[in-house]
Structure formats: structure tokens, C-alpha cells
Amino acid sequence: MSEKQLGLFASFSESLSKKITNKKKSGNDAEQQACKHLQSNGLTLLEKNYSTKAGEVDLIMLDDKSNDEMLVFIEVRYRKNTDFGGAAASVTPKKQQRIIKASLAYQQKHAPQSSMRFDVVAIEGDNRELNWIQNAFSGF
């Protein structure tokens, strides 16, 4: 590889690394914003970024307003713009199945008698408008 090619590769690699870092920071910021909003609306945080071989759940919370033990499994999505359907639309059926599988693993291990709910928090735009969609999809 020539020096010119090595220089181009190094520049591309550095640029890609910055984009990944910025995207991860945006995701972490969105999860933090969602968590604060949900806590102010009566949910208690149990776990962040719960991961299994089957999938990951961004936030696992307990709904304190529920009459029974209600675990709430939350997918947080941030999109700067809505050109391709927005944040909520990005939670595809395949992604839902991964969330459901990871959620079932959590429930079986930590609270087998609990009820479950699947919510989505969609955050969009530069002003980071938050939309909390309760019962966004069903696991059964």
C-alpha cells in the first residue's frame, strides 16, 4: 500500500470512529432523557442495557402505578430527522422479537410472576421532542 493510500485509509478510519462515537453519545443521551422522563411519570429504573444472546433491552422499569407487579421493557430510539419514518417506525418487527426474547429471559430470572409491557420512547429532531408510546407492541 502506498503512503497516499495509507493516509486516505487512516483519514477514513478516524472519520468513521468519530461518527460511531457521536452516534453512541446521542444514543446514551436519548436513553438518559427517556429515563428521567419515565421516572418523573412514576416508573422506577431496574436495569439499563440488559443484554442476552437473544437481544438487548434499553431500559427495564417497574410501573409503580400498576395494581400488580408490572415490568416495563422500553426501547429508546433517537432520530435527528424523520426522512425515513422517524424514531418509532425504526422499531421493526424483527427488533421487537429480539426485545421480547431478552425480556422473557429477564422476567424468568428476576420476576417470574410479573406482568409485562413493551413501550417505545421515540425522540426526534434537534429539539429532542419525546414521544412515550405505552403498549407499543405485544409480546404474545
C-alpha positions as CSV (number, residue, x, y, z in Angstrom):
1,M,0.0,0.0,0.0
2,S,1.4,3.4,-0.9
3,E,1.8,6.3,1.5
4,K,-1.1,8.1,-0.1
5,Q,-3.4,5.0,0.3
6,L,-2.3,4.6,3.9
7,G,-3.1,8.3,4.5
8,L,-6.5,8.0,2.9
9,F,-7.3,4.9,4.9
10,A,-6.2,6.5,8.2
11,S,-8.3,9.5,7.5
12,F,-11.4,7.4,6.6
13,S,-10.8,5.2,9.7
14,E,-10.6,8.3,12.0
15,S,-13.7,9.8,10.5
16,L,-15.7,6.6,10.9
17,S,-14.6,6.3,14.5
18,K,-15.8,9.8,15.3
19,K,-19.2,9.1,13.7
20,I,-19.6,5.9,15.7
21,T,-18.6,7.7,18.9
22,N,-21.1,10.6,18.2
23,K,-23.9,8.1,17.4
24,K,-23.2,6.2,20.7
25,K,-23.2,9.5,22.6
26,S,-26.5,10.5,21.0
27,G,-28.0,7.2,21.9
28,N,-26.8,7.4,25.5
29,D,-28.1,11.0,25.8
30,A,-31.5,9.8,24.5
31,E,-31.6,6.9,27.0
32,Q,-30.8,9.3,29.8
33,Q,-33.5,11.8,28.7
34,A,-36.1,8.9,28.4
35,C,-35.2,7.5,31.8
36,K,-35.6,10.9,33.5
37,H,-39.0,11.4,31.8
38,L,-40.2,7.9,32.7
39,Q,-39.1,8.3,36.4
40,S,-41.0,11.6,36.6
41,N,-44.1,9.7,35.4
42,G,-44.0,7.1,38.1
43,L,-41.7,4.4,36.8
44,T,-38.7,3.0,38.8
45,L,-35.5,2.0,36.9
46,L,-34.4,-1.6,37.5
47,E,-31.8,-2.0,34.7
48,K,-30.2,-0.3,31.8
49,N,-29.0,-2.0,28.6
50,Y,-29.9,-5.6,29.7
51,S,-28.3,-7.9,27.2
52,T,-28.7,-11.6,26.4
53,K,-27.7,-13.7,23.4
54,A,-31.2,-13.1,22.0
55,G,-31.2,-9.3,22.2
56,E,-31.0,-6.2,24.3
57,V,-33.5,-4.0,26.2
58,D,-32.5,-0.4,26.7
59,L,-34.5,0.2,29.9
60,I,-36.3,-2.1,32.3
61,M,-38.5,-0.3,34.7
62,L,-41.3,-1.1,37.3
63,D,-44.6,0.7,36.9
64,D,-45.3,1.9,40.4
65,K,-48.9,2.9,39.4
66,S,-49.9,-0.6,38.3
67,N,-52.0,-2.7,40.6
68,D,-49.8,-5.7,40.1
69,E,-46.1,-6.1,39.5
70,M,-45.7,-4.6,36.0
71,L,-42.3,-4.8,34.4
72,V,-42.0,-2.3,31.6
73,F,-39.4,-3.1,28.8
74,I,-38.5,0.1,26.9
75,E,-36.8,0.6,23.6
76,V,-35.4,4.1,23.2
77,R,-34.9,5.5,19.7
78,Y,-33.5,8.8,18.6
79,R,-33.6,10.2,15.1
80,K,-32.4,13.6,14.1
81,N,-34.9,13.8,11.3
82,T,-38.0,11.9,10.1
83,D,-37.0,11.4,6.5
84,F,-37.2,7.6,6.8
85,G,-40.2,7.3,9.0
86,G,-38.9,8.6,12.3
87,A,-37.8,7.0,15.5
88,A,-40.9,5.0,16.4
89,A,-41.0,3.5,12.9
90,S,-37.5,2.2,13.3
91,V,-38.6,-0.4,15.9
92,T,-39.1,-3.1,13.3
93,P,-40.9,-6.4,13.9
94,K,-37.5,-8.2,13.9
95,K,-36.3,-5.7,16.6
96,Q,-39.5,-6.3,18.6
97,Q,-38.8,-10.0,18.6
98,R,-35.3,-9.5,19.9
99,I,-36.6,-7.3,22.7
100,I,-39.3,-9.8,23.6
101,K,-36.8,-12.7,23.8
102,A,-34.5,-10.7,26.0
103,S,-37.4,-9.5,28.2
104,L,-38.7,-13.0,28.7
105,A,-35.2,-14.0,29.9
106,Y,-35.2,-11.2,32.3
107,Q,-38.6,-11.9,33.6
108,Q,-37.9,-15.6,34.1
109,K,-34.8,-14.9,36.1
110,H,-35.9,-11.9,38.2
111,A,-39.7,-11.7,38.4
112,P,-41.5,-14.8,37.0
113,Q,-44.9,-13.8,38.4
114,S,-44.9,-10.3,37.0
115,S,-46.9,-8.8,34.1
116,M,-45.0,-7.3,31.1
117,R,-45.5,-4.3,28.9
118,F,-43.5,-3.1,25.9
119,D,-43.1,0.6,25.5
120,V,-41.2,2.7,23.0
121,V,-39.7,6.2,23.7
122,A,-39.2,8.0,20.4
123,I,-37.1,11.1,20.5
124,E,-36.8,13.2,17.3
125,G,-35.3,16.4,16.0
126,D,-32.7,18.9,17.2
127,N,-35.2,19.9,19.9
128,R,-35.3,16.2,21.1
129,E,-39.1,16.0,21.2
130,L,-40.0,13.0,23.3
131,N,-43.0,10.7,22.5
132,W,-43.7,7.9,25.0
133,I,-45.7,5.1,23.4
134,Q,-47.1,2.8,26.1
135,N,-48.0,-0.8,25.0
136,A,-46.3,-0.1,21.7
137,F,-46.3,-3.7,20.8
138,S,-47.3,-7.1,22.2
139,G,-45.2,-10.0,23.1
140,F,-47.9,-12.6,22.9
